[in-house]
Amino acid sequence: MLLKSIVTTKDKLTCVSETATIKEALEILEESGFRCVPILDASAKIFRGNIYKMHIYRHKANGGNMDLPVTHLLKNATKFIYTDSSFFKIFFTIKELPYIAVLNEENEFFGILTHAKLLETLSKAWNVSSGSYVLNITSPGDRGDLAAIAKIIAKYSLIANCTTLDSEDSRLTLITLPKDTSKETLDDICRHLEKKHFHVVEIEDLANPE
């Protein structure tokens, strides 16, 4: 995954220095309109964590001292990835965060990867914009199932994308067909798959999403 190409780099971000007070951090957040921004050290190279507007508001509402250092409300200090992290590391680290901090090889703050950008990248990878139908195919998950499914579909069409999701007792294979796939070709593929006991449990029409 070419992570660097989808990261918003440090020079394009609003950040707060660890030397700032909670009051100063709130002013930066309110001016920028962001609900959360990174906290960096005094050199602006080291990621310290994140500061959330909601935590500052809660602190203020409870009569908290607004002149305390912003690090008093620091969150997510250990939530970061590297520019060479794998997709699975990225996916399972970002979870419910609005973004994940990205560090370079020298452990310096490189930028952030937002949830929105990650979803946009996944959408492109699945060829949603250039596909026609997505076949949701279940199989036992036996050795050779994916190859057999691909071989059947290849008799009729190219495969724009393939994604597999495993559960305890079965495998769901999502196959995206190219944009120009006709309804007749789709029906032929489905009949052949069912004949070989691969069940097409759902067909998503990308041109007419419900």
Buried (B, 14 or more C-beta within 10 A) or exposed (E): BEBBEBBBEBEEBEBBBBEBBBBBBBEBBEEBEBEBBBBBBEEEBBBBBBBBBEBBEEBBEEEBEBEEBBBBBBEBEEBBBBBEBEEEBBBEBBEEBBBBBBBBEEEBBBBBBBBEBBEEBEEEEBBBEBBBBBBBBBBEBEEEBBEBBEEBBEEBBEBBBBEBEEEEEEBBBBBBBBBEBEEEBBEBBBEBBEEEEBEBEEBBEBEEEE
